Amino acid sequence: MPARTTRRHARERRAPSPSKRGGRSSNHRRDRAELLADVAAMYYQDGLLQEAIARRVGLTRSMVSRLLGEARRRGIVEIRIHRPLQFDGGLAAELAARFGLRGAHVVVVPEEGNERLLEKLGQAAAGVLKGFLAPNRILGVTWGTAIRAVVDALESDVQLPLKVVQLGGAGHSRIRDYDGHALVQRVAQKLGGEAFYLNAPLVVENARTAELLLSNRAIRETIGLGRQCDVAVLGVGSTDPRYSTLYHAGYFTLDELKNMIEAGAVGNVCGLHFDLQGQPTSPEFDRRLVSLRRQDLLGIPIRLGVAGGRGKVRALLGALRGGYVNVLVTDNLVVGELLRLQTET
């Protein structure tokens, strides 16, 4: 019996404690991340071939290839392609003159195979937005796929002490990657600014709930800061069921969307719906929003709209006529349809 006890005690002494095992695991993860970063730097920055990297770190070429793939999956390596953009200055000038815009930027896209449209619009809009940014300014941000494309492309060589404000409440869990809260956070991180959030849903069950939320001190202060924005970057949503982000996010049923369309709604900015002439169409729905109201939004000096694709033509026309946007980034195919529709209606 004593011998067995002694052997058991010996095994216990040899076994590492949980904290030590955790420490080794943590060190292993850290060492693995360092290895991934070193291999990625040699390949992407130093331009070494995988065979040369393999000899340097004492691995096989196939193992180096797997490490490079892992580095990309884990976000240690981020690859960004800056596509050269072509602009149509003539169409931009005509668009600005026709609608009295402060500025218009028309990206040329091919007639077919336009899968990269949002990426191009985001890249163009990020460049335009940077021209309006300066220290101590207040930047308002909405939500949506176009705004996400702008944020993805946004870069800054200097840190700007500005305020970044969420202009509409948080989106549905299904749209987390282009929700306003997440986008405001990313913009603030990229620019070195301070983020101000609306910690409430974008759309609530009824107007009374929205009123109660808007009376909350923290939400009221963020809305107040939103009214002071120097610049807002805005997406333009469509009521077409194929393109309506609000519908696909589950904010209303197809029948409710059809009722909005029957009332004349063609699009929305910051959830605020309007008809082809830019006039409000859905007051009951608008009162359920936790966001800036129409008069507050129209009071922002620079309202940079970003939208493209033929599915947005009617929504864009309403947004321009209603003054929701006074600087626009779009594509040449939309502008052609937009100018034609403007003369017909």
Secondary structure, 3 states (H helix, E strand, C coil): CHHHHHHHHHHHHHCCCHHHHHHHHHHHHHHHHHHHHHHHHHHHHCCCCHHHHHHHHCCCHHHHHHHHHHHHHCCCCCCCCCCCCCECHHHHHHHHHHHCCCEEEEECCCCCCCCCHHHHHHHHHHHHHHCCCCCCCEEEECCCHHHHHHHHHCCCCCCCCCEEEECECECCHHHHHHCHHHHHHHHHHHHCCEEECCCCECECCCHHHHHHHHHCHHHHHHHHHHHCCCEEEEECEECCCCCCHHHHCCCCCHHHHHHHHHCCCCEEECCEEECCCCCECCHHHHCCECECCHHHHHCCCEEEEECCCHHHHHHHHHHHHCCCCCEEEEEHHHHHHHHHHHHHC
